[in-house]
Amino acid sequence: MNTQKTATRSAAKTSVGFTAEERAAMKEHAHDLKTAARRGGRTGKAEGERDVLAKIAEMADADRAMAERIHAIVTGNAPGLTPKLWYGMPAYARDGKVVCFFQSAAKFKARYATLGFNDAARLDDGAIWPTAYALTALTPADESRIGELVRKAAG
């Protein structure tokens, strides 16, 4: 038996690389890009909204309920942002650049969902500010705070 081949196979199985969830997200992103290309780069609000709502409908109950609330908060507080899918997640963009996104807890098998903001968000506050928020539930106060963040991010 060739021990070198066996060792190489073992190392390949235990090597650090992308998780199955990360690979799935990259495949979803490639699919999102192909869909946009088929549309000729003309993915408007209506198509983006349909895509986002369809993705939200696929989520497990707890994630879906939270994603629906986040979608309503974002679209209500920042009507200038365009809904779109980003790595298979509901996201909201300005001039094609993602400002904020919702990551379900199930996406990467996390214990909480995440509301994230990219560098296109206008949340700058001195030399340090948060860009992601863990979500386990949404109270009216939380929804109000998220609305403020989204309005500021959309600038």
C-alpha positions, 0 to 999 in steps of 0.5 A: 500500500502506498502510504504517501497517497493515503496520507495525502488523501487524509490531509485533503479531507482535513485541510482548511478550506471553504465550508459547504455553506461557503461554497453554496453561497459562492454558487448562489452568487454566481447564479445571481450574477448569471441571472443579472447578465441574462437580464442584460444588467437591467435588474430593476426594483421589481425584479429584485424585489421578486427575487428577494421575496422568493428567497425569503419564502424559502427560509425556515419559519423563524428566519422567514419571519425576521427577514420579512420584517427586515425587508419591510423596514428597509423598503419603508425607510430607504425607498431609494435602495434596490432589493437584490440577491447577494450571495443568495441573501436578501440585500439592498443596494444603491447604484449597484453596491450593496448597502445592507443585507440580511443573513439568516441564521440557517445560512451558515448554521449560526445561532442568530441571524445578522443584519449587515452593512457594507462599506457603501453604507454611510454609518461612519461615526468617528474612527470605529462603528459597528457594521453587523448586528446579531438578531435573535428577535425584533421588538418594536424598539429594535425595529425603530433602531434598525429603521434609523440605521437603514435611513442613515446607511442609505444617506 
